[in-house]
Amino acid sequence: MVIDWKKEGGETVERLRAMIRFATVNPPGDEKKLVEWLAQQLRDEGLEPEVIDSGGQRANLALRLKGDGSERPLLLLSHLDVVPVEEERWSYPPFAAELHDGFVYGRGAIDSKLTGAVQLQVVLMCHRLGLPLKRDLVLVATADEERGGRYGMEWLVRERPDLWDAEYGLNEGGGFALVVDGKPLYTVQVGEKGGAELDLVARGEPGHSSVPHGDNAVFHLAQTLARMAELKMPHQPPASVRAFFNAAAEAQDRSDVAADLRAMLDPALQEGALSRLPVNEPTRRIFDAMVRNTCAPTVLEAGLKRNVIPSEAVAQLSGRPLPGADTESFVAQVEALAGSEVDYRMGVFRPGVEFDHQTPLFDAIAESVQRFDSQGVAVPYMQTGGTDARFLVDCDMTIYGFVPMRYEEGLDFFDLCHGHDERVSVDNILFGIQSIFDVTCRLNGVDDYA
């Protein structure tokens, strides 16, 4: 069979643009209109999607394309909600999905409507071509990923266990190329950090602001945060991170670069190696965050009125615990940085997760990367954030984050995901379709296409 990739890419670009125009900002989410629109697109192709309501205007999309059942299913997972925007800081309206200089601009252009658009196109291609699938393809596009999954994966795992009977899964969160000394390393997310909603609470003496004093809760909190800014949590890379740096080292042409990548796993050598590695600054920050727990202050709360010295000041921290960390060990590490002058108040704690990276799914991805980028190498990777994959850790499934994107100069995946001017190139949309279709074919024993 011969595939018209220009046609497939163009169709996906237009569908992604249409998806972006549904402003599914969470909160409140309101994914239902988009889900119903996508469902109608699939019905028009003769397929039978499900619109799964999970409360109010929250909804999830599910579709099963049947195979012959000789192998267990392949899950294609994405989410349809997006984070808020500061519209005045965008170059183009964030929900207009405008096309400029070969890029689609819009909130969700990468996180994660891109994933859904690419996966949906792959399912349509398999359906239209009548491929002899060994596995069912199970497409699920969820609500509420950006706010914890209450109306999405948490609800679906509880209420629809039939959807998760799959051997392998592909999700968001990986696939983007990190470049080390000119070598593109395509990240296959086999692990991810968890989340820790930890507050630091400083207390002091309240009073009238016209009579200042040193026992001010705001001063105490500020001193604690300033101390934290100068320190890092301990070096303790888990298995998925060790696999990443070893694989990255194996891919290098220069022995000194390979040695520094391996030195990232040695607590005595890591800082020096990190400073020498030939990578851009966003990648350097990612590498440092991969080898340790992190905890960043993101919200500050203090005071009732301008002329009242508050008795309490709070810093909300966004904690990102590594796989293997628990509540007690995580809080102990933060306390070692922040000290005992504040109290610690833990909200939700989610542990990090890891999946086996030595599987036929990883092999299929690695072979696909080589097919479409002969210079590229697929490497196991731990995402420093979190995805819906955490809800599937107790299922009998291996799920990886992988939507491949070639590195494009001046663009950083993490800066784009929740940042201003989120965008994806038309070229990378096509690259994603080609690769995910190829992986799907490899897992189904189909190899007669061009």
Helices and strands as residue ranges (DSSP letters): H 5-20, H 32-43, E 50-55, E 58-65, E 74-79, G 87-89, E 99-100, E 103-105, H 113-129, E 137-142, G 145-147, H 153-159, G 161-164, E 168-171, E 177-180, E 183-192, E 195-203, E 207-208, H 217-229, H 239-250, H 255-263, H 270-276, H 281-290, E 294-302, E 308-309, E 312-320, H 327-338, E 343-350, E 353-354, H 360-372, E 377-383, G 388-392, E 398-401, H 413-417, E 423-425, H 426-443
